[in-house]
Amino acid sequence: MSDTNAIYKDARDRMGKSIEALESNLGVLRTGRAHPGLLKKVMVEYFGSTMPIDQVATVNAPDARTLTVTPWDRGALNPIEKAIRDSDLGLNPNNKGDMIFISIPALTEERRKEMVKNAKGYAEEARISIRNVRKSALDEVKKLDDLGEDEVKRAEAEVQKITDEFVKKVDDVFDRKESEILG
């Protein structure tokens, strides 16, 4: 990278990916409402290979307390049921012969606090990732030979400004998820 604008753009792109990863991780946390994203990370052992549930079935949320899983092949019904039962989501699937119904229980206060704690962990991982990108960007700035001392200080301030902006986004995403879990 030959100029500071390229460094800023790269830092923004990489920090943006940290936000996307955070949103993806928070998306699978249960909030007491049924949504198909809950099962996104469930892996099904089917025909000797492991694949995400959305590659062997359709997941729907007909109401706020129920998920339905309709396999594309009826032979996948039992492996899907086993994968959901064995997941760390604490869900109890009911096999109805051609589809699986999952009743989403209301979250207890203790479980809500545990989920907020998990969400905090994901948010902290995102902050660490953003700080690592900041460090990398600052190293790139220092490697530029054609910058004077004042320009380096200005570039470092800009990188810090970008970092602060993305850390604020992490805080906003976390706050939204926390109120969703506790609400």
Secondary structure, DSSP 8 states (H G I E B T S, - for coil): --SHHHHHHHHHHHHHHHHHHHHHHHHTS--SS--GGGGTT-EEEETTEEEEGGGTEEEEEEETTEEEEEESSGGGHHHHHHHHHHSTT---EEE-SSSEEEE-----HHHHHHHHHHHHHHHHHHHHHHHHHHHHHHHHHHH-TT--HHHHHHHHHHHHHHHHHHHHHHHHHHHHHHHHHH-
